Amino acid sequence: MRCVASPPVTHLTKNILHFQRGSWLSDFFQVMSAFLVASVMHGYSTRLAGGNPVVDFQFFMLHAAVICVEDVVVSSARRLGIRDSQWTRLLGYLWTGAFATYTATFWLERYARSGAYAEPPFGFSIVDLVLERCGLA
């Protein structure tokens, strides 16, 4: 997804909008735009499968917003003198895992309820296991 979204977003940011590289506005715009591209591409597939593309938009834009909040938290921590260490990295990994797990469950539930997921294409899917665990299957 990154290979598809990054080149046009970077071109737009640098060559058309002329945002200063590395600025907060440039970073914010690139994150939001890349996730918007991802949501449109996933939403299109969801729509073709008979589901509701709004589910994809909400999922991907939530991730983009949280990444922007994370940037503010990390920047604030650095200003407070908190340096990068194995503990801060561990905290980051735990946060990422917890957030990804929570939102994936939310996304899969809405995805399944929207009608986009009917049955696994190869007879087995990890999605089925997650939906069963969450009591959604």
Buried (B, 14 or more C-beta within 10 A) or exposed (E): EEEEBBEEBBEBBBEEEEBEEEEEEBBBBBBBBBBBBBBBBBBEEBBEEEBBBBBBBBBBBBBBEBBBEBBEEBEEEEEEEEEEEEEEEEEBEEEEEEBEEEBBBBBBBBBBEBEBBEEEEEEEEEBBEBBEEEEBE
